[in-house]
Amino acid sequence: MSDNDGKEETMQADQKDLFRELSREQAEAEKALEEEQERSGSAKPQDESDD
């Protein structure tokens, strides 16, 4: 019984770590996407006017 409880706790901890990792990767991906949109959207006219 206690062995099973220990496995359950470990699984929950692993899932939390996985979820945290996923959330971090998703946040980084969204940030990169926003930066890419800014570069392609608002940054292009600036580049053209700089030249």
mmCIF file of the N, C-alpha and C atoms, coordinates in Angstrom:
data_MODEL
# 
_entry.id   MODEL 
# 
loop_
_atom_site.group_PDB 
_atom_site.id 
_atom_site.type_symbol 
_atom_site.label_atom_id 
_atom_site.label_alt_id 
_atom_site.label_comp_id 
_atom_site.label_asym_id 
_atom_site.label_entity_id 
_atom_site.label_seq_id 
_atom_site.pdbx_PDB_ins_code 
_atom_site.Cartn_x 
_atom_site.Cartn_y 
_atom_site.Cartn_z 
_atom_site.occupancy 
_atom_site.B_iso_or_equiv 
_atom_site.pdbx_formal_charge 
_atom_site.auth_seq_id 
_atom_site.auth_comp_id 
_atom_site.auth_asym_id 
_atom_site.auth_atom_id 
_atom_site.pdbx_PDB_model_num 
ATOM 1   N N  . MET A 1 1  ? 0.832  -1.202 0.000   1.00 0.00 ? 1  MET A N  1 
ATOM 2   C CA . MET A 1 1  ? 0.000  0.000  0.000   1.00 0.00 ? 1  MET A CA 1 
ATOM 3   C C  . MET A 1 1  ? 0.877  1.267  0.000   1.00 0.00 ? 1  MET A C  1 
ATOM 4   N N  . SER A 1 2  ? 1.848  1.300  0.924   1.00 0.00 ? 2  SER A N  1 
ATOM 5   C CA . SER A 1 2  ? 2.700  2.485  1.007   1.00 0.00 ? 2  SER A CA 1 
ATOM 6   C C  . SER A 1 2  ? 3.566  2.616  -0.252  1.00 0.00 ? 2  SER A C  1 
ATOM 7   N N  . ASP A 1 3  ? 3.973  1.484  -0.820  1.00 0.00 ? 3  ASP A N  1 
ATOM 8   C CA . ASP A 1 3  ? 4.775  1.514  -2.040  1.00 0.00 ? 3  ASP A CA 1 
ATOM 9   C C  . ASP A 1 3  ? 3.972  2.153  -3.173  1.00 0.00 ? 3  ASP A C  1 
ATOM 10  N N  . ASN A 1 4  ? 2.705  1.802  -3.249  1.00 0.00 ? 4  ASN A N  1 
ATOM 11  C CA . ASN A 1 4  ? 1.830  2.339  -4.278  1.00 0.00 ? 4  ASN A CA 1 
ATOM 12  C C  . ASN A 1 4  ? 1.648  3.844  -4.097  1.00 0.00 ? 4  ASN A C  1 
ATOM 13  N N  . ASP A 1 5  ? 1.486  4.274  -2.846  1.00 0.00 ? 5  ASP A N  1 
ATOM 14  C CA . ASP A 1 5  ? 1.335  5.704  -2.584  1.00 0.00 ? 5  ASP A CA 1 
ATOM 15  C C  . ASP A 1 5  ? 2.579  6.461  -3.043  1.00 0.00 ? 5  ASP A C  1 
ATOM 16  N N  . GLY A 1 6  ? 3.739  5.885  -2.788  1.00 0.00 ? 6  GLY A N  1 
ATOM 17  C CA . GLY A 1 6  ? 4.985  6.524  -3.191  1.00 0.00 ? 6  GLY A CA 1 
ATOM 18  C C  . GLY A 1 6  ? 5.062  6.681  -4.696  1.00 0.00 ? 6  GLY A C  1 
ATOM 19  N N  . LYS A 1 7  ? 4.641  5.653  -5.429  1.00 0.00 ? 7  LYS A N  1 
ATOM 20  C CA . LYS A 1 7  ? 4.653  5.733  -6.894  1.00 0.00 ? 7  LYS A CA 1 
ATOM 21  C C  . LYS A 1 7  ? 3.701  6.829  -7.366  1.00 0.00 ? 7  LYS A C  1 
ATOM 22  N N  . GLU A 1 8  ? 2.540  6.915  -6.729  1.00 0.00 ? 8  GLU A N  1 
ATOM 23  C CA . GLU A 1 8  ? 1.551  7.931  -7.102  1.00 0.00 ? 8  GLU A CA 1 
ATOM 24  C C  . GLU A 1 8  ? 2.139  9.332  -6.927  1.00 0.00 ? 8  GLU A C  1 
ATOM 25  N N  . GLU A 1 9  ? 2.795  9.546  -5.789  1.00 0.00 ? 9  GLU A N  1 
ATOM 26  C CA . GLU A 1 9  ? 3.401  10.860 -5.542  1.00 0.00 ? 9  GLU A CA 1 
ATOM 27  C C  . GLU A 1 9  ? 4.462  11.169 -6.586  1.00 0.00 ? 9  GLU A C  1 
ATOM 28  N N  . THR A 1 10 ? 5.268  10.166 -6.930  1.00 0.00 ? 10 THR A N  1 
ATOM 29  C CA . THR A 1 10 ? 6.318  10.366 -7.930  1.00 0.00 ? 10 THR A CA 1 
ATOM 30  C C  . THR A 1 10 ? 5.710  10.709 -9.284  1.00 0.00 ? 10 THR A C  1 
ATOM 31  N N  . MET A 1 11 ? 4.630  10.012 -9.636  1.00 0.00 ? 11 MET A N  1 
ATOM 32  C CA . MET A 1 11 ? 3.969  10.296 -10.912 1.00 0.00 ? 11 MET A CA 1 
ATOM 33  C C  . MET A 1 11 ? 3.445  11.727 -10.934 1.00 0.00 ? 11 MET A C  1 
ATOM 34  N N  . GLN A 1 12 ? 2.831  12.147 -9.844  1.00 0.00 ? 12 GLN A N  1 
ATOM 35  C CA . GLN A 1 12 ? 2.300  13.510 -9.788  1.00 0.00 ? 12 GLN A CA 1 
ATOM 36  C C  . GLN A 1 12 ? 3.429  14.526 -9.913  1.00 0.00 ? 12 GLN A C  1 
ATOM 37  N N  . ALA A 1 13 ? 4.541  14.255 -9.255  1.00 0.00 ? 13 ALA A N  1 
ATOM 38  C CA . ALA A 1 13 ? 5.686  15.166 -9.328  1.00 0.00 ? 13 ALA A CA 1 
ATOM 39  C C  . ALA A 1 13 ? 6.218  15.223 -10.759 1.00 0.00 ? 13 ALA A C  1 
ATOM 40  N N  . ASP A 1 14 ? 6.308  14.062 -11.405 1.00 0.00 ? 14 ASP A N  1 
ATOM 41  C CA . ASP A 1 14 ? 6.782  14.023 -12.791 1.00 0.00 ? 14 ASP A CA 1 
ATOM 42  C C  . ASP A 1 14 ? 5.842  14.805 -13.696 1.00 0.00 ? 14 ASP A C  1 
ATOM 43  N N  . GLN A 1 15 ? 4.541  14.650 -13.485 1.00 0.00 ? 15 GLN A N  1 
ATOM 44  C CA . GLN A 1 15 ? 3.565  15.361 -14.309 1.00 0.00 ? 15 GLN A CA 1 
ATOM 45  C C  . GLN A 1 15 ? 3.683  16.864 -14.100 1.00 0.00 ? 15 GLN A C  1 
ATOM 46  N N  . LYS A 1 16 ? 3.909  17.279 -12.854 1.00 0.00 ? 16 LYS A N  1 
ATOM 47  C CA . LYS A 1 16 ? 4.071  18.710 -12.586 1.00 0.00 ? 16 LYS A CA 1 
ATOM 48  C C  . LYS A 1 16 ? 5.294  19.241 -13.313 1.00 0.00 ? 16 LYS A C  1 
ATOM 49  N N  . ASP A 1 17 ? 6.404  18.484 -13.252 1.00 0.00 ? 17 ASP A N  1 
ATOM 50  C CA . ASP A 1 17 ? 7.622  18.906 -13.946 1.00 0.00 ? 17 ASP A CA 1 
ATOM 51  C C  . ASP A 1 17 ? 7.382  18.984 -15.451 1.00 0.00 ? 17 ASP A C  1 
ATOM 52  N N  . LEU A 1 18 ? 6.701  17.979 -15.990 1.00 0.00 ? 18 LEU A N  1 
ATOM 53  C CA . LEU A 1 18 ? 6.392  17.964 -17.419 1.00 0.00 ? 18 LEU A CA 1 
ATOM 54  C C  . LEU A 1 18 ? 5.529  19.162 -17.782 1.00 0.00 ? 18 LEU A C  1 
ATOM 55  N N  . PHE A 1 19 ? 4.516  19.421 -16.963 1.00 0.00 ? 19 PHE A N  1 
ATOM 56  C CA . PHE A 1 19 ? 3.602  20.530 -17.241 1.00 0.00 ? 19 PHE A CA 1 
ATOM 57  C C  . PHE A 1 19 ? 4.348  21.858 -17.180 1.00 0.00 ? 19 PHE A C  1 
ATOM 58  N N  . ARG A 1 20 ? 5.240  21.970 -16.182 1.00 0.00 ? 20 ARG A N  1 
ATOM 59  C CA . ARG A 1 20 ? 6.020  23.201 -16.043 1.00 0.00 ? 20 ARG A CA 1 
ATOM 60  C C  . ARG A 1 20 ? 6.907  23.383 -17.270 1.00 0.00 ? 20 ARG A C  1 
ATOM 61  N N  . GLU A 1 21 ? 7.516  22.290 -17.720 1.00 0.00 ? 21 GLU A N  1 
ATOM 62  C CA . GLU A 1 21 ? 8.388  22.328 -18.897 1.00 0.00 ? 21 GLU A CA 1 
ATOM 63  C C  . GLU A 1 21 ? 7.587  22.723 -20.134 1.00 0.00 ? 21 GLU A C  1 
ATOM 64  N N  . LEU A 1 22 ? 6.406  22.127 -20.292 1.00 0.00 ? 22 LEU A N  1 
ATOM 65  C CA . LEU A 1 22 ? 5.545  22.443 -21.429 1.00 0.00 ? 22 LEU A CA 1 
ATOM 66  C C  . LEU A 1 22 ? 5.131  23.907 -21.393 1.00 0.00 ? 22 LEU A C  1 
ATOM 67  N N  . SER A 1 23 ? 4.734  24.377 -20.220 1.00 0.00 ? 23 SER A N  1 
ATOM 68  C CA . SER A 1 23 ? 4.291  25.763 -20.090 1.00 0.00 ? 23 SER A CA 1 
ATOM 69  C C  . SER A 1 23 ? 5.421  26.717 -20.462 1.00 0.00 ? 23 SER A C  1 
ATOM 70  N N  . ARG A 1 24 ? 6.637  26.384 -20.013 1.00 0.00 ? 24 ARG A N  1 
ATOM 71  C CA . ARG A 1 24 ? 7.783  27.245 -20.304 1.00 0.00 ? 24 ARG A CA 1 
ATOM 72  C C  . ARG A 1 24 ? 8.059  27.261 -21.807 1.00 0.00 ? 24 ARG A C  1 
ATOM 73  N N  . GLU A 1 25 ? 8.017  26.074 -22.427 1.00 0.00 ? 25 GLU A N  1 
ATOM 74  C CA . GLU A 1 25 ? 8.268  26.001 -23.868 1.00 0.00 ? 25 GLU A CA 1 
ATOM 75  C C  . GLU A 1 25 ? 7.190  26.750 -24.639 1.00 0.00 ? 25 GLU A C  1 
ATOM 76  N N  . GLN A 1 26 ? 5.928  26.629 -24.182 1.00 0.00 ? 26 GLN A N  1 
ATOM 77  C CA . GLN A 1 26 ? 4.838  27.316 -24.862 1.00 0.00 ? 26 GLN A CA 1 
ATOM 78  C C  . GLN A 1 26 ? 5.004  28.827 -24.729 1.00 0.00 ? 26 GLN A C  1 
ATOM 79  N N  . ALA A 1 27 ? 5.391  29.280 -23.548 1.00 0.00 ? 27 ALA A N  1 
ATOM 80  C CA . ALA A 1 27 ? 5.594  30.710 -23.328 1.00 0.00 ? 27 ALA A CA 1 
ATOM 81  C C  . ALA A 1 27 ? 6.722  31.222 -24.224 1.00 0.00 ? 27 ALA A C  1 
ATOM 82  N N  . GLU A 1 28 ? 7.799  30.451 -24.319 1.00 0.00 ? 28 GLU A N  1 
ATOM 83  C CA . GLU A 1 28 ? 8.921  30.850 -25.176 1.00 0.00 ? 28 GLU A CA 1 
ATOM 84  C C  . GLU A 1 28 ? 8.492  30.881 -26.638 1.00 0.00 ? 28 GLU A C  1 
ATOM 85  N N  . ALA A 1 29 ? 7.689  29.899 -27.049 1.00 0.00 ? 29 ALA A N  1 
ATOM 86  C CA . ALA A 1 29 ? 7.225  29.844 -28.432 1.00 0.00 ? 29 ALA A CA 1 
ATOM 87  C C  . ALA A 1 29 ? 6.328  31.036 -28.739 1.00 0.00 ? 29 ALA A C  1 
ATOM 88  N N  . GLU A 1 30 ? 5.435  31.374 -27.803 1.00 0.00 ? 30 GLU A N  1 
ATOM 89  C CA . GLU A 1 30 ? 4.547  32.518 -28.015 1.00 0.00 ? 30 GLU A CA 1 
ATOM 90  C C  . GLU A 1 30 ? 5.350  33.811 -28.090 1.00 0.00 ? 30 GLU A C  1 
ATOM 91  N N  . LYS A 1 31 ? 6.358  33.932 -27.226 1.00 0.00 ? 31 LYS A N  1 
ATOM 92  C CA . LYS A 1 31 ? 7.201  35.126 -27.227 1.00 0.00 ? 31 LYS A CA 1 
ATOM 93  C C  . LYS A 1 31 ? 7.946  35.242 -28.552 1.00 0.00 ? 31 LYS A C  1 
ATOM 94  N N  . ALA A 1 32 ? 8.491  34.120 -29.015 1.00 0.00 ? 32 ALA A N  1 
ATOM 95  C CA . ALA A 1 32 ? 9.212  34.115 -30.285 1.00 0.00 ? 32 ALA A CA 1 
ATOM 96  C C  . ALA A 1 32 ? 8.273  34.479 -31.431 1.00 0.00 ? 32 ALA A C  1 
ATOM 97  N N  . LEU A 1 33 ? 7.047  33.984 -31.364 1.00 0.00 ? 33 LEU A N  1 
ATOM 98  C CA . LEU A 1 33 ? 6.066  34.269 -32.402 1.00 0.00 ? 33 LEU A CA 1 
ATOM 99  C C  . LEU A 1 33 ? 5.730  35.757 -32.414 1.00 0.00 ? 33 LEU A C  1 
ATOM 100 N N  . GLU A 1 34 ? 5.548  36.338 -31.230 1.00 0.00 ? 34 GLU A N  1 
ATOM 101 C CA . GLU A 1 34 ? 5.256  37.770 -31.148 1.00 0.00 ? 34 GLU A CA 1 
ATOM 102 C C  . GLU A 1 34 ? 6.409  38.583 -31.719 1.00 0.00 ? 34 GLU A C  1 
ATOM 103 N N  . GLU A 1 35 ? 7.634  38.208 -31.356 1.00 0.00 ? 35 GLU A N  1 
ATOM 104 C CA . GLU A 1 35 ? 8.803  38.929 -31.860 1.00 0.00 ? 35 GLU A CA 1 
ATOM 105 C C  . GLU A 1 35 ? 8.895  38.808 -33.375 1.00 0.00 ? 35 GLU A C  1 
ATOM 106 N N  . GLU A 1 36 ? 8.582  37.622 -33.899 1.00 0.00 ? 36 GLU A N  1 
ATOM 107 C CA . GLU A 1 36 ? 8.621  37.406 -35.348 1.00 0.00 ? 36 GLU A CA 1 
ATOM 108 C C  . GLU A 1 36 ? 7.572  38.277 -36.038 1.00 0.00 ? 36 GLU A C  1 
ATOM 109 N N  . GLN A 1 37 ? 6.381  38.361 -35.441 1.00 0.00 ? 37 GLN A N  1 
ATOM 110 C CA . GLN A 1 37 ? 5.320  39.188 -36.021 1.00 0.00 ? 37 GLN A CA 1 
ATOM 111 C C  . GLN A 1 37 ? 5.718  40.658 -35.986 1.00 0.00 ? 37 GLN A C  1 
ATOM 112 N N  . GLU A 1 38 ? 6.352  41.078 -34.893 1.00 0.00 ? 38 GLU A N  1 
ATOM 113 C CA . GLU A 1 38 ? 6.802  42.469 -34.802 1.00 0.00 ? 38 GLU A CA 1 
ATOM 114 C C  . GLU A 1 38 ? 7.846  42.758 -35.871 1.00 0.00 ? 38 GLU A C  1 
ATOM 115 N N  . ARG A 1 39 ? 8.774  41.802 -36.068 1.00 0.00 ? 39 ARG A N  1 
ATOM 116 C CA . ARG A 1 39 ? 9.820  41.995 -37.077 1.00 0.00 ? 39 ARG A CA 1 
ATOM 117 C C  . ARG A 1 39 ? 9.207  42.089 -38.473 1.00 0.00 ? 39 ARG A C  1 
ATOM 118 N N  . SER A 1 40 ? 8.318  41.159 -38.799 1.00 0.00 ? 40 SER A N  1 
ATOM 119 C CA . SER A 1 40 ? 7.771  41.120 -40.153 1.00 0.00 ? 40 SER A CA 1 
ATOM 120 C C  . SER A 1 40 ? 6.714  42.206 -40.349 1.00 0.00 ? 40 SER A C  1 
ATOM 121 N N  . GLY A 1 41 ? 6.052  42.598 -39.281 1.00 0.00 ? 41 GLY A N  1 
ATOM 122 C CA . GLY A 1 41 ? 4.979  43.583 -39.399 1.00 0.00 ? 41 GLY A CA 1 
ATOM 123 C C  . GLY A 1 41 ? 5.464  45.010 -39.248 1.00 0.00 ? 41 GLY A C  1 
ATOM 124 N N  . SER A 1 42 ? 5.821  45.407 -38.035 1.00 0.00 ? 42 SER A N  1 
ATOM 125 C CA . SER A 1 42 ? 6.128  46.809 -37.769 1.00 0.00 ? 42 SER A CA 1 
ATOM 126 C C  . SER A 1 42 ? 7.587  47.153 -38.049 1.00 0.00 ? 42 SER A C  1 
ATOM 127 N N  . ALA A 1 43 ? 8.457  46.172 -38.122 1.00 0.00 ? 43 ALA A N  1 
ATOM 128 C CA . ALA A 1 43 ? 9.882  46.457 -38.302 1.00 0.00 ? 43 ALA A CA 1 
ATOM 129 C C  . ALA A 1 43 ? 10.220 46.700 -39.772 1.00 0.00 ? 43 ALA A C  1 
ATOM 130 N N  . LYS A 1 44 ? 9.483  46.098 -40.690 1.00 0.00 ? 44 LYS A N  1 
ATOM 131 C CA . LYS A 1 44 ? 9.797  46.239 -42.118 1.00 0.00 ? 44 LYS A CA 1 
ATOM 132 C C  . LYS A 1 44 ? 9.721  47.697 -42.591 1.00 0.00 ? 44 LYS A C  1 
ATOM 133 N N  . PRO A 1 45 ? 8.640  48.425 -42.306 1.00 0.00 ? 45 PRO A N  1 
ATOM 134 C CA . PRO A 1 45 ? 8.590  49.827 -42.741 1.00 0.00 ? 45 PRO A CA 1 
ATOM 135 C C  . PRO A 1 45 ? 9.769  50.635 -42.200 1.00 0.00 ? 45 PRO A C  1 
ATOM 136 N N  . GLN A 1 46 ? 10.202 50.346 -40.973 1.00 0.00 ? 46 GLN A N  1 
ATOM 137 C CA . GLN A 1 46 ? 11.355 51.043 -40.406 1.00 0.00 ? 46 GLN A CA 1 
ATOM 138 C C  . GLN A 1 46 ? 12.600 50.735 -41.228 1.00 0.00 ? 46 GLN A C  1 
ATOM 139 N N  . ASP A 1 47 ? 12.782 49.467 -41.595 1.00 0.00 ? 47 ASP A N  1 
ATOM 140 C CA . ASP A 1 47 ? 13.947 49.084 -42.393 1.00 0.00 ? 47 ASP A CA 1 
ATOM 141 C C  . ASP A 1 47 ? 13.933 49.835 -43.724 1.00 0.00 ? 47 ASP A C  1 
ATOM 142 N N  . GLU A 1 48 ? 12.759 49.926 -44.352 1.00 0.00 ? 48 GLU A N  1 
ATOM 143 C CA . GLU A 1 48 ? 12.657 50.592 -45.645 1.00 0.00 ? 48 GLU A CA 1 
ATOM 144 C C  . GLU A 1 48 ? 12.983 52.079 -45.511 1.00 0.00 ? 48 GLU A C  1 
ATOM 145 N N  . SER A 1 49 ? 12.503 52.705 -44.442 1.00 0.00 ? 49 SER A N  1 
ATOM 146 C CA . SER A 1 49 ? 12.747 54.133 -44.275 1.00 0.00 ? 49 SER A CA 1 
ATOM 147 C C  . SER A 1 49 ? 14.198 54.405 -43.870 1.00 0.00 ? 49 SER A C  1 
ATOM 148 N N  . ASP A 1 50 ? 14.835 53.442 -43.202 1.00 0.00 ? 50 ASP A N  1 
ATOM 149 C CA . ASP A 1 50 ? 16.243 53.609 -42.833 1.00 0.00 ? 50 ASP A CA 1 
ATOM 150 C C  . ASP A 1 50 ? 17.116 53.655 -44.085 1.00 0.00 ? 50 ASP A C  1 
ATOM 151 N N  . ASP A 1 51 ? 16.794 52.842 -45.063 1.00 0.00 ? 51 ASP A N  1 
ATOM 152 C CA . ASP A 1 51 ? 17.570 52.829 -46.303 1.00 0.00 ? 51 ASP A CA 1 
ATOM 153 C C  . ASP A 1 51 ? 17.232 54.097 -47.084 1.00 0.00 ? 51 ASP A C  1 
# 
